[in-house]
Amino acid sequence: MNQLLEAAGLSRSTYYYEISKTDAVKERNANLSSEITNIFNENKERYGVRRVHHELLNRGFKVNHKRVQRIMNQLSLKGKRPKEKYHSYKGDVGKVADNIINRDFSTEKPLQKWTTDVSQFNLPWGKCYISPILDMNTNEVISYNLSLSPNMAQVKDMLNKAFKRFPSVQGLIMHSDQGWQYQHTFYREELKKHGIIQSMSRKGNCYDNCIMETFFGRLKNEMFYGFEKNYPSFEIFSKAIADYIDYYNNRRIQAKTKWMPPSKFRKASMSES
């Protein structure tokens, strides 16, 4: 030991001081490290530094985000990041609506602007498709349908569920891309019947519907990519999607919703108005 200290140019007292300081830091971080690990595991390894930090604040911890980042790096805890996109555009097969949203995703309250799209999952047993509606104010999934085929029955079911939850949506704007479903007569008439104004992105411009793109990226990264073998049938995958959307709506915190889950933020917003 003395020879090593001499070679490193350290005195014995400095060596033991540094050891005790390191141990003290580890001890001081023990409870915080445990809570960070709990939050990370409770959310199925989906949270990165920012969400873990804000969840710690929600739980009463007073901690800097850089300290959280340092501890998560030491524990090798890393959140998930997004990948690809499925396109449902098949040309002009019906009527194309104007781009009323025009990248203005701002809202004053829930139920002002909704967005919808279809995304594809490739699994060992085949393909399936999810068609959700998202509120641009809360990021809440208003309704969705998971199907083995991206057909009008899927869109009808999605709309029926949405209007059953929120029957009065007069003046709401519904935004989508130019997918064939949204050009269809049934879809356009159904929106008109409920007093909804239809809006469509410009052809081939993903930035015009980036809110839904972001949701699909989160969904796939947090419960699909790398987990495909966990879903050996459509029924099991359907249950996993239902569980994730319940988690996303009711437990997953977001910056946009003041670090509350979307459903809680909607209820708080609507009680204030």
Buried (B, 14 or more C-beta within 10 A) or exposed (E): EEEEEEEEEBEEEEBEEEEEEEEEEEEEBEEBBEBBBEBBEEBBEBBBBBBBBBBBBEEEBEBEBEBBBEBBEEEEBEBBEBEEBBBBBEEEEBEBBEBBBEEEBEBEEBBBBBBBBBBBBEBEEEEBBBBBBBBBBBBBBBBBBBBEEBEBEBBBBBBEBBBEEBEEBEEBBBBBBBBBBBBBEEBBEBBEEBEBBBBBBBEEEEEBBBBBBEBBBBBBBBBBBEEBEEBEEBEEBBEBBEEBBEBBBEEBBBEEBEBBBBBBBBBBBEEEE
